[in-house]
Amino acid sequence: MITLLNKISLYNTFGVDNFNSIEGAINNMAPSMVEYYLSDLSQDAEDIYLNKREIENSLFIGDYSLYIDYNDNIYLELDNIENSSYETASFW
């Protein structure tokens, strides 16, 4: 799932002025708070297509990935946890 984020809301949430400063802000926060903020930012956004050839920079945070394209649009991708299986396969 990929969503287009509101850049101003993202920057205000993490207290930064640009995309390159987000990683430093995230490193000073508890991982659970970072995931909560990213999840909250993506609640009202709708899924969108992202041409990955247009990505200028990216940041990977656990199950989340942040991308900025050459037009300064910021996207949030959430790894689809529903498709991954954490169960041990049966030997039978």
PDB file as gemmi writes it, atoms N, CA and C in Angstrom:
CRYST1    1.000    1.000    1.000  90.00  90.00  90.00 P 1                      
ATOM      1  N   MET A   1       0.833  -1.163   0.000  1.00  0.00           N  
ATOM      2  CA  MET A   1       0.000   0.000   0.000  1.00  0.00           C  
ATOM      3  C   MET A   1       0.889   1.241   0.000  1.00  0.00           C  
ATOM      4  N   ILE A   2       0.680   2.118  -0.969  1.00  0.00           N  
ATOM      5  CA  ILE A   2       1.439   3.359  -1.085  1.00  0.00           C  
ATOM      6  C   ILE A   2       0.468   4.525  -1.037  1.00  0.00           C  
ATOM      7  N   THR A   3       0.763   5.503  -0.178  1.00  0.00           N  
ATOM      8  CA  THR A   3      -0.091   6.675  -0.058  1.00  0.00           C  
ATOM      9  C   THR A   3       0.741   7.940  -0.223  1.00  0.00           C  
ATOM     10  N   LEU A   4       0.112   8.968  -0.757  1.00  0.00           N  
ATOM     11  CA  LEU A   4       0.727  10.280  -0.878  1.00  0.00           C  
ATOM     12  C   LEU A   4       0.480  11.030   0.417  1.00  0.00           C  
ATOM     13  N   LEU A   5       1.550  11.500   1.051  1.00  0.00           N  
ATOM     14  CA  LEU A   5       1.427  12.191   2.329  1.00  0.00           C  
ATOM     15  C   LEU A   5       1.406  13.694   2.142  1.00  0.00           C  
ATOM     16  N   ASN A   6       0.788  14.368   3.101  1.00  0.00           N  
ATOM     17  CA  ASN A   6       0.849  15.822   3.155  1.00  0.00           C  
ATOM     18  C   ASN A   6       2.221  16.184   3.725  1.00  0.00           C  
ATOM     19  N   LYS A   7       3.033  16.827   2.927  1.00  0.00           N  
ATOM     20  CA  LYS A   7       4.411  17.128   3.295  1.00  0.00           C  
ATOM     21  C   LYS A   7       4.480  18.001   4.548  1.00  0.00           C  
ATOM     22  N   ILE A   8       3.614  18.987   4.644  1.00  0.00           N  
ATOM     23  CA  ILE A   8       3.633  19.900   5.789  1.00  0.00           C  
ATOM     24  C   ILE A   8       3.287  19.151   7.082  1.00  0.00           C  
ATOM     25  N   SER A   9       2.290  18.276   7.023  1.00  0.00           N  
ATOM     26  CA  SER A   9       1.915  17.486   8.201  1.00  0.00           C  
ATOM     27  C   SER A   9       3.051  16.572   8.626  1.00  0.00           C  
ATOM     28  N   LEU A  10       3.712  15.958   7.660  1.00  0.00           N  
ATOM     29  CA  LEU A  10       4.838  15.072   7.968  1.00  0.00           C  
ATOM     30  C   LEU A  10       5.962  15.843   8.644  1.00  0.00           C  
ATOM     31  N   TYR A  11       6.327  16.972   8.075  1.00  0.00           N  
ATOM     32  CA  TYR A  11       7.408  17.778   8.648  1.00  0.00           C  
ATOM     33  C   TYR A  11       7.043  18.288  10.037  1.00  0.00           C  
ATOM     34  N   ASN A  12       5.802  18.725  10.232  1.00  0.00           N  
ATOM     35  CA  ASN A  12       5.375  19.211  11.545  1.00  0.00           C  
ATOM     36  C   ASN A  12       5.341  18.086  12.579  1.00  0.00           C  
ATOM     37  N   THR A  13       4.931  16.898  12.156  1.00  0.00           N  
ATOM     38  CA  THR A  13       4.864  15.760  13.071  1.00  0.00           C  
ATOM     39  C   THR A  13       6.236  15.422  13.642  1.00  0.00           C  
ATOM     40  N   PHE A  14       7.259  15.454  12.794  1.00  0.00           N  
ATOM     41  CA  PHE A  14       8.603  15.090  13.240  1.00  0.00           C  
ATOM     42  C   PHE A  14       9.467  16.299  13.583  1.00  0.00           C  
ATOM     43  N   GLY A  15       8.918  17.513  13.454  1.00  0.00           N  
ATOM     44  CA  GLY A  15       9.645  18.723  13.832  1.00  0.00           C  
ATOM     45  C   GLY A  15      10.850  19.007  12.967  1.00  0.00           C  
ATOM     46  N   VAL A  16      10.717  18.796  11.665  1.00  0.00           N  
ATOM     47  CA  VAL A  16      11.823  19.024  10.731  1.00  0.00           C  
ATOM     48  C   VAL A  16      11.387  20.003   9.641  1.00  0.00           C  
ATOM     49  N   ASP A  17      12.385  20.447   8.851  1.00  0.00           N  
ATOM     50  CA  ASP A  17      12.108  21.397   7.771  1.00  0.00           C  
ATOM     51  C   ASP A  17      12.220  20.784   6.386  1.00  0.00           C  
ATOM     52  N   ASN A  18      12.845  19.604   6.290  1.00  0.00           N  
ATOM     53  CA  ASN A  18      13.001  18.971   4.979  1.00  0.00           C  
ATOM     54  C   ASN A  18      13.108  17.456   5.126  1.00  0.00           C  
ATOM     55  N   PHE A  19      13.041  16.772   4.000  1.00  0.00           N  
ATOM     56  CA  PHE A  19      13.036  15.310   3.985  1.00  0.00           C  
ATOM     57  C   PHE A  19      14.322  14.729   4.551  1.00  0.00           C  
ATOM     58  N   ASN A  20      15.443  15.368   4.268  1.00  0.00           N  
ATOM     59  CA  ASN A  20      16.734  14.844   4.710  1.00  0.00           C  
ATOM     60  C   ASN A  20      16.900  14.887   6.231  1.00  0.00           C  
ATOM     61  N   SER A  21      16.119  15.705   6.919  1.00  0.00           N  
ATOM     62  CA  SER A  21      16.212  15.807   8.378  1.00  0.00           C  
ATOM     63  C   SER A  21      15.348  14.781   9.110  1.00  0.00           C  
ATOM     64  N   ILE A  22      14.475  14.107   8.383  1.00  0.00           N  
ATOM     65  CA  ILE A  22      13.557  13.163   9.026  1.00  0.00           C  
ATOM     66  C   ILE A  22      14.307  12.017   9.701  1.00  0.00           C  
ATOM     67  N   GLU A  23      15.318  11.492   9.042  1.00  0.00           N  
ATOM     68  CA  GLU A  23      16.038  10.342   9.613  1.00  0.00           C  
ATOM     69  C   GLU A  23      16.653  10.685  10.963  1.00  0.00           C  
ATOM     70  N   GLY A  24      17.235  11.863  11.108  1.00  0.00           N  
ATOM     71  CA  GLY A  24      17.811  12.280  12.386  1.00  0.00           C  
ATOM     72  C   GLY A  24      16.754  12.395  13.475  1.00  0.00           C  
ATOM     73  N   ALA A  25      15.589  12.924  13.119  1.00  0.00           N  
ATOM     74  CA  ALA A  25      14.500  13.061  14.090  1.00  0.00           C  
ATOM     75  C   ALA A  25      13.978  11.695  14.510  1.00  0.00           C  
ATOM     76  N   ILE A  26      13.874  10.780  13.559  1.00  0.00           N  
ATOM     77  CA  ILE A  26      13.369   9.431  13.841  1.00  0.00           C  
ATOM     78  C   ILE A  26      14.335   8.660  14.738  1.00  0.00           C  
ATOM     79  N   ASN A  27      15.632   8.863  14.533  1.00  0.00           N  
ATOM     80  CA  ASN A  27      16.630   8.156  15.345  1.00  0.00           C  
ATOM     81  C   ASN A  27      16.571   8.560  16.811  1.00  0.00           C  
ATOM     82  N   ASN A  28      15.980   9.724  17.110  1.00  0.00           N  
ATOM     83  CA  ASN A  28      15.872  10.198  18.490  1.00  0.00           C  
ATOM     84  C   ASN A  28      14.515   9.894  19.113  1.00  0.00           C  
ATOM     85  N   MET A  29      13.699   9.075  18.441  1.00  0.00           N  
ATOM     86  CA  MET A  29      12.364   8.741  18.938  1.00  0.00           C  
ATOM     87  C   MET A  29      12.260   7.240  19.179  1.00  0.00           C  
ATOM     88  N   ALA A  30      11.303   6.881  20.013  1.00  0.00           N  
ATOM     89  CA  ALA A  30      11.016   5.461  20.229  1.00  0.00           C  
ATOM     90  C   ALA A  30      10.390   4.892  18.957  1.00  0.00           C  
ATOM     91  N   PRO A  31      10.804   3.692  18.550  1.00  0.00           N  
ATOM     92  CA  PRO A  31      10.268   3.092  17.315  1.00  0.00           C  
ATOM     93  C   PRO A  31       8.743   2.989  17.301  1.00  0.00           C  
ATOM     94  N   SER A  32       8.144   2.718  18.455  1.00  0.00           N  
ATOM     95  CA  SER A  32       6.682   2.601  18.502  1.00  0.00           C  
ATOM     96  C   SER A  32       6.016   3.944  18.217  1.00  0.00           C  
ATOM     97  N   MET A  33       6.619   5.043  18.652  1.00  0.00           N  
ATOM     98  CA  MET A  33       6.058   6.372  18.373  1.00  0.00           C  
ATOM     99  C   MET A  33       6.181   6.710  16.896  1.00  0.00           C  
ATOM    100  N   VAL A  34       7.301   6.350  16.291  1.00  0.00           N  
ATOM    101  CA  VAL A  34       7.495   6.607  14.862  1.00  0.00           C  
ATOM    102  C   VAL A  34       6.441   5.855  14.062  1.00  0.00           C  
ATOM    103  N   GLU A  35       6.231   4.587  14.372  1.00  0.00           N  
ATOM    104  CA  GLU A  35       5.226   3.797  13.662  1.00  0.00           C  
ATOM    105  C   GLU A  35       3.825   4.344  13.896  1.00  0.00           C  
ATOM    106  N   TYR A  36       3.548   4.809  15.112  1.00  0.00           N  
ATOM    107  CA  TYR A  36       2.243   5.400  15.404  1.00  0.00           C  
ATOM    108  C   TYR A  36       2.021   6.656  14.562  1.00  0.00           C  
ATOM    109  N   TYR A  37       3.018   7.539  14.517  1.00  0.00           N  
ATOM    110  CA  TYR A  37       2.886   8.769  13.732  1.00  0.00           C  
ATOM    111  C   TYR A  37       2.701   8.471  12.250  1.00  0.00           C  
ATOM    112  N   LEU A  38       3.485   7.545  11.711  1.00  0.00           N  
ATOM    113  CA  LEU A  38       3.367   7.218  10.291  1.00  0.00           C  
ATOM    114  C   LEU A  38       2.015   6.585   9.986  1.00  0.00           C  
ATOM    115  N   SER A  39       1.554   5.729  10.866  1.00  0.00           N  
ATOM    116  CA  SER A  39       0.244   5.117  10.684  1.00  0.00           C  
ATOM    117  C   SER A  39      -0.853   6.174  10.726  1.00  0.00           C  
ATOM    118  N   ASP A  40      -0.732   7.111  11.656  1.00  0.00           N  
ATOM    119  CA  ASP A  40      -1.718   8.175  11.784  1.00  0.00           C  
ATOM    120  C   ASP A  40      -1.731   9.078  10.553  1.00  0.00           C  
ATOM    121  N   LEU A  41      -0.561   9.389   9.998  1.00  0.00           N  
ATOM    122  CA  LEU A  41      -0.486  10.239   8.814  1.00  0.00           C  
ATOM    123  C   LEU A  41      -1.124   9.589   7.592  1.00  0.00           C  
ATOM    124  N   SER A  42      -1.109   8.278   7.538  1.00  0.00           N  
ATOM    125  CA  SER A  42      -1.627   7.578   6.363  1.00  0.00           C  
ATOM    126  C   SER A  42      -3.113   7.239   6.481  1.00  0.00           C  
ATOM    127  N   GLN A  43      -3.746   7.544   7.611  1.00  0.00           N  
ATOM    128  CA  GLN A  43      -5.144   7.177   7.821  1.00  0.00           C  
ATOM    129  C   GLN A  43      -6.087   7.814   6.811  1.00  0.00           C  
ATOM    130  N   ASP A  44      -5.940   9.093   6.542  1.00  0.00           N  
ATOM    131  CA  ASP A  44      -6.871   9.799   5.664  1.00  0.00           C  
ATOM    132  C   ASP A  44      -6.439   9.790   4.197  1.00  0.00           C  
ATOM    133  N   ALA A  45      -5.270   9.264   3.924  1.00  0.00           N  
ATOM    134  CA  ALA A  45      -4.763   9.250   2.557  1.00  0.00           C  
ATOM    135  C   ALA A  45      -5.297   8.028   1.810  1.00  0.00           C  
ATOM    136  N   GLU A  46      -5.393   8.162   0.503  1.00  0.00           N  
ATOM    137  CA  GLU A  46      -5.847   7.035  -0.298  1.00  0.00           C  
ATOM    138  C   GLU A  46      -4.673   6.445  -1.073  1.00  0.00           C  
ATOM    139  N   ASP A  47      -4.808   5.188  -1.441  1.00  0.00           N  
ATOM    140  CA  ASP A  47      -3.748   4.497  -2.173  1.00  0.00           C  
ATOM    141  C   ASP A  47      -3.489   5.193  -3.504  1.00  0.00           C  
ATOM    142  N   ILE A  48      -2.240   5.185  -3.905  1.00  0.00           N  
ATOM    143  CA  ILE A  48      -1.835   5.861  -5.127  1.00  0.00           C  
ATOM    144  C   ILE A  48      -0.741   5.043  -5.802  1.00  0.00           C  
ATOM    145  N   TYR A  49      -0.588   5.237  -7.102  1.00  0.00           N  
ATOM    146  CA  TYR A  49       0.474   4.562  -7.835  1.00  0.00           C  
ATOM    147  C   TYR A  49       1.738   5.412  -7.756  1.00  0.00           C  
ATOM    148  N   LEU A  50       2.858   4.778  -7.520  1.00  0.00           N  
ATOM    149  CA  LEU A  50       4.147   5.463  -7.479  1.00  0.00           C  
ATOM    150  C   LEU A  50       5.071   4.812  -8.490  1.00  0.00           C  
ATOM    151  N   ASN A  51       5.543   5.609  -9.436  1.00  0.00           N  
ATOM    152  CA  ASN A  51       6.532   5.140 -10.386  1.00  0.00           C  
ATOM    153  C   ASN A  51       7.887   5.219  -9.687  1.00  0.00           C  
ATOM    154  N   LYS A  52       8.442   4.089  -9.347  1.00  0.00           N  
ATOM    155  CA  LYS A  52       9.663   4.058  -8.535  1.00  0.00           C  
ATOM    156  C   LYS A  52      10.882   4.601  -9.278  1.00  0.00           C  
ATOM    157  N   ARG A  53      10.763   4.818 -10.569  1.00  0.00           N  
ATOM    158  CA  ARG A  53      11.863   5.457 -11.304  1.00  0.00           C  
ATOM    159  C   ARG A  53      11.936   6.950 -10.995  1.00  0.00           C  
ATOM    160  N   GLU A  54      10.877   7.508 -10.434  1.00  0.00           N  
ATOM    161  CA  GLU A  54      10.824   8.937 -10.121  1.00  0.00           C  
ATOM    162  C   GLU A  54      11.319   9.252  -8.709  1.00  0.00           C  
ATOM    163  N   ILE A  55      11.752   8.246  -7.968  1.00  0.00           N  
ATOM    164  CA  ILE A  55      12.181   8.454  -6.575  1.00  0.00           C  
ATOM    165  C   ILE A  55      13.554   9.113  -6.544  1.00  0.00           C  
ATOM    166  N   GLU A  56      13.628  10.193  -5.787  1.00  0.00           N  
ATOM    167  CA  GLU A  56      14.894  10.894  -5.615  1.00  0.00           C  
ATOM    168  C   GLU A  56      15.641  10.381  -4.390  1.00  0.00           C  
ATOM    169  N   ASN A  57      14.903  10.126  -3.308  1.00  0.00           N  
ATOM    170  CA  ASN A  57      15.518   9.679  -2.066  1.00  0.00           C  
ATOM    171  C   ASN A  57      14.514   8.799  -1.323  1.00  0.00           C  
ATOM    172  N   SER A  58      15.015   7.907  -0.494  1.00  0.00           N  
ATOM    173  CA  SER A  58      14.125   7.028   0.257  1.00  0.00           C  
ATOM    174  C   SER A  58      14.669   6.822   1.666  1.00  0.00           C  
ATOM    175  N   LEU A  59      13.756   6.430   2.543  1.00  0.00           N  
ATOM    176  CA  LEU A  59      14.083   6.181   3.937  1.00  0.00           C  
ATOM    177  C   LEU A  59      13.272   4.982   4.387  1.00  0.00           C  
ATOM    178  N   PHE A  60      13.935   3.983   4.986  1.00  0.00           N  
ATOM    179  CA  PHE A  60      13.273   2.747   5.393  1.00  0.00           C  
ATOM    180  C   PHE A  60      13.225   2.676   6.914  1.00  0.00           C  
ATOM    181  N   ILE A  61      11.995   2.489   7.439  1.00  0.00           N  
ATOM    182  CA  ILE A  61      11.767   2.475   8.882  1.00  0.00           C  
ATOM    183  C   ILE A  61      10.905   1.270   9.209  1.00  0.00           C  
ATOM    184  N   GLY A  62      11.492   0.174   9.597  1.00  0.00           N  
ATOM    185  CA  GLY A  62      10.733  -1.030   9.925  1.00  0.00           C  
ATOM    186  C   GLY A  62       9.870  -1.480   8.764  1.00  0.00           C  
ATOM    187  N   ASP A  63       8.559  -1.540   8.975  1.00  0.00           N  
ATOM    188  CA  ASP A  63       7.624  -1.945   7.925  1.00  0.00           C  
ATOM    189  C   ASP A  63       7.234  -0.792   7.016  1.00  0.00           C  
ATOM    190  N   TYR A  64       7.743   0.396   7.283  1.00  0.00           N  
ATOM    191  CA  TYR A  64       7.399   1.590   6.515  1.00  0.00           C  
ATOM    192  C   TYR A  64       8.568   2.043   5.654  1.00  0.00           C  
ATOM    193  N   SER A  65       8.240   2.622   4.512  1.00  0.00           N  
ATOM    194  CA  SER A  65       9.231   3.242   3.638  1.00  0.00           C  
ATOM    195  C   SER A  65       8.712   4.608   3.235  1.00  0.00           C  
ATOM    196  N   LEU A  66       9.565   5.613   3.328  1.00  0.00           N  
ATOM    197  CA  LEU A  66       9.235   6.959   2.875  1.00  0.00           C  
ATOM    198  C   LEU A  66      10.020   7.243   1.611  1.00  0.00           C  
ATOM    199  N   TYR A  67       9.360   7.820   0.628  1.00  0.00           N  
ATOM    200  CA  TYR A  67       9.995   8.171  -0.638  1.00  0.00           C  
ATOM    201  C   TYR A  67       9.699   9.628  -0.961  1.00  0.00           C  
ATOM    202  N   ILE A  68      10.662  10.310  -1.531  1.00  0.00           N  
ATOM    203  CA  ILE A  68      10.424  11.642  -2.070  1.00  0.00           C  
ATOM    204  C   ILE A  68      10.786  11.584  -3.548  1.00  0.00           C  
ATOM    205  N   ASP A  69       9.909  12.139  -4.387  1.00  0.00           N  
ATOM    206  CA  ASP A  69      10.189  12.104  -5.820  1.00  0.00           C  
ATOM    207  C   ASP A  69      10.805  13.434  -6.262  1.00  0.00           C  
ATOM    208  N   TYR A  70      11.100  13.546  -7.537  1.00  0.00           N  
ATOM    209  CA  TYR A  70      11.749  14.739  -8.064  1.00  0.00           C  
ATOM    210  C   TYR A  70      10.837  15.961  -8.047  1.00  0.00           C  
ATOM    211  N   ASN A  71       9.540  15.766  -7.837  1.00  0.00           N  
ATOM    212  CA  ASN A  71       8.594  16.874  -7.733  1.00  0.00           C  
ATOM    213  C   ASN A  71       8.312  17.238  -6.280  1.00  0.00           C  
ATOM    214  N   ASP A  72       9.096  16.702  -5.350  1.00  0.00           N  
ATOM    215  CA  ASP A  72       8.970  16.934  -3.903  1.00  0.00           C  
ATOM    216  C   ASP A  72       7.675  16.388  -3.304  1.00  0.00           C  
ATOM    217  N   ASN A  73       7.079  15.397  -3.928  1.00  0.00           N  
ATOM    218  CA  ASN A  73       5.954  14.683  -3.343  1.00  0.00           C  
ATOM    219  C   ASN A  73       6.516  13.592  -2.437  1.00  0.00           C  
ATOM    220  N   ILE A  74       5.879  13.388  -1.294  1.00  0.00           N  
ATOM    221  CA  ILE A  74       6.352  12.376  -0.348  1.00  0.00           C  
ATOM    222  C   ILE A  74       5.327  11.260  -0.257  1.00  0.00           C  
ATOM    223  N   TYR A  75       5.808  10.031  -0.370  1.00  0.00           N  
ATOM    224  CA  TYR A  75       4.960   8.841  -0.359  1.00  0.00           C  
ATOM    225  C   TYR A  75       5.349   7.953   0.812  1.00  0.00           C  
ATOM    226  N   LEU A  76       4.346   7.281   1.342  1.00  0.00           N  
ATOM    227  CA  LEU A  76       4.554   6.317   2.419  1.00  0.00           C  
ATOM    228  C   LEU A  76       4.117   4.954   1.919  1.00  0.00           C  
ATOM    229  N   GLU A  77       5.002   3.983   2.026  1.00  0.00           N  
ATOM    230  CA  GLU A  77       4.670   2.608   1.654  1.00  0.00           C  
ATOM    231  C   GLU A  77       4.705   1.750   2.904  1.00  0.00           C  
ATOM    232  N   LEU A  78       3.657   0.983   3.069  1.00  0.00           N  
ATOM    233  CA  LEU A  78       3.570   0.047   4.189  1.00  0.00           C  
ATOM    234  C   LEU A  78       3.683  -1.351   3.642  1.00  0.00           C  
ATOM    235  N   ASP A  79       4.654  -2.116   4.159  1.00  0.00           N  
ATOM    236  CA  ASP A  79       4.755  -3.518   3.755  1.00  0.00           C  
ATOM    237  C   ASP A  79       3.477  -4.211   4.155  1.00  0.00           C  
ATOM    238  N   ASN A  80       2.927  -4.997   3.259  1.00  0.00           N  
ATOM    239  CA  ASN A  80       1.665  -5.679   3.513  1.00  0.00           C  
ATOM    240  C   ASN A  80       1.900  -6.845   4.452  1.00  0.00           C  
ATOM    241  N   ILE A  81       1.630  -6.617   5.727  1.00  0.00           N  
ATOM    242  CA  ILE A  81       1.868  -7.628   6.753  1.00  0.00           C  
ATOM    243  C   ILE A  81       0.919  -8.809   6.583  1.00  0.00           C  
ATOM    244  N   GLU A  82      -0.252  -8.566   6.015  1.00  0.00           N  
ATOM    245  CA  GLU A  82      -1.227  -9.642   5.850  1.00  0.00           C  
ATOM    246  C   GLU A  82      -0.719 -10.742   4.928  1.00  0.00           C  
ATOM    247  N   ASN A  83       0.126 -10.377   3.970  1.00  0.00           N  
ATOM    248  CA  ASN A  83       0.634 -11.370   3.015  1.00  0.00           C  
ATOM    249  C   ASN A  83       1.810 -12.165   3.557  1.00  0.00           C  
ATOM    250  N   SER A  84       2.474 -11.649   4.563  1.00  0.00           N  
ATOM    251  CA  SER A  84       3.609 -12.386   5.093  1.00  0.00           C  
ATOM    252  C   SER A  84       3.134 -13.331   6.188  1.00  0.00           C  
ATOM    253  N   SER A  85       3.768 -14.465   6.251  1.00  0.00           N  
ATOM    254  CA  SER A  85       3.350 -15.480   7.207  1.00  0.00           C  
ATOM    255  C   SER A  85       4.449 -15.668   8.240  1.00  0.00           C  
ATOM    256  N   TYR A  86       4.078 -15.497   9.494  1.00  0.00           N  
ATOM    257  CA  TYR A  86       5.031 -15.693  10.572  1.00  0.00           C  
ATOM    258  C   TYR A  86       4.859 -17.055  11.238  1.00  0.00           C  
ATOM    259  N   GLU A  87       3.972 -17.850  10.707  1.00  0.00           N  
ATOM    260  CA  GLU A  87       3.742 -19.161  11.280  1.00  0.00           C  
ATOM    261  C   GLU A  87       4.751 -20.157  10.727  1.00  0.00           C  
ATOM    262  N   THR A  88       5.073 -21.137  11.533  1.00  0.00           N  
ATOM    263  CA  THR A  88       5.966 -22.201  11.107  1.00  0.00           C  
ATOM    264  C   THR A  88       5.185 -23.202  10.264  1.00  0.00           C  
ATOM    265  N   ALA A  89       5.746 -23.553   9.138  1.00  0.00           N  
ATOM    266  CA  ALA A  89       5.068 -24.521   8.275  1.00  0.00           C  
ATOM    267  C   ALA A  89       5.035 -25.902   8.934  1.00  0.00           C  
ATOM    268  N   SER A  90       4.037 -26.661   8.601  1.00  0.00           N  
ATOM    269  CA  SER A  90       3.887 -27.985   9.164  1.00  0.00           C  
ATOM    270  C   SER A  90       4.878 -28.948   8.508  1.00  0.00           C  
ATOM    271  N   PHE A  91       5.374 -29.899   9.279  1.00  0.00           N  
ATOM    272  CA  PHE A  91       6.275 -30.912   8.748  1.00  0.00           C  
ATOM    273  C   PHE A  91       5.520 -32.073   8.131  1.00  0.00           C  
ATOM    274  N   TRP A  92       4.214 -32.104   8.305  1.00  0.00           N  
ATOM    275  CA  TRP A  92       3.425 -33.254   7.846  1.00  0.00           C  
ATOM    276  C   TRP A  92       2.898 -33.028   6.480  1.00  0.00           C  
TER     277      TRP A  92                                                      
END                                                                             
